[in-house]
Amino acid sequence: MPPTAHAMPTFRYTERDLARFRETQQLAYDCAEQVAAWIEPGVTERQATAELRRRLVAAGVQDFFHVPFAWFGDRTAFRHFHTPLQFFAGNRRLEEGMPYVLDCAPVVDGYTADIGYGGKVGENKVWDRLAADLEVYRALILAEVRARKPLNEVYAAVDAQIAAHGYDNRHQVYPGRVIGHQVTRNTARGPAGVNVFGFGVRTLQTLGRELISERLHGRSPLWADGRASRHAPTPGLWAVEPHIGFRGVGIKFEELLVVTEDDAYWLDDDLPHVRRWTAPAEPAAVAEPAAEPSATPEPAPEPSAAEPTAQEATR
């Protein structure tokens, strides 16, 4: 039997705290968008992460929850990943039509964000389909958490939706199979900017303290599908990252979810993936007539077999 969870803690952040977390998240996404505009075919993952880090530091980032990551091509779907070392940026070069994912977790004055930005270079219809369907998961996670479902059951609901779409669960490849983790204000006193196994020393100190504290109360700051997540959502901030894939294409978003004692909401709706979903559709182009209409109408064409849907065409 899993340990019995004690009474949930109260929500400990002020409106000012939430504003600072929001500012850090906006900064992270802004830098990711800058790099997305900068990268082009021929750029390697290592070059992309170096550029992302440079822009973050220039914007005032003092430390990192984890080092920046970049994944190109089928690495966006974590194909053939078997060890944690494979998550680190490599020499994969971006090519026309490739998807990519940028992931960074900056810390400013102890306020942490953890974001994931998905994009593509050129045309990729599979990516377009996945990017559109990703909206479903944002709404689903929020509804399930608001219903106070145990975290492992929310994970299972996401799994069921991934299966219904015909996609693969790719966040299960992350260490611990996590779809999310708690984010706190970092108050550790270790050296800033020093990383061990990709995580900041201050991060490891804070995360270790949170792991011990939460496990003593039958909870976990890591959100996965196992026994440790069989509890209601803990009040606080959670970095949530549903990651879906189809063949050699993967995409995710990652952003902060605010959980209070009796409610939940996404910290910010002004984010690139949300703007993409809510942008008005571009009107279809109207072709100019090639010639004056004939006095005698042309016969109607014979009906053809039904065209496959966009989703069918990509599978």
Helices and strands as residue ranges (DSSP letters): H 15-38, H 45-58, E 63-72, G 73-77, G 84-87, E 99-108, E 111-112, E 115-120, H 125-146, H 151-165, E 168-169, G 171-173, G 175-177, E 180-183, E 195-196, E 199-200, H 201-216, E 222-223, G 227-229, E 236-240, E 243-246, E 249-252, E 255-259, E 264-266, H 272-278, H 310-313
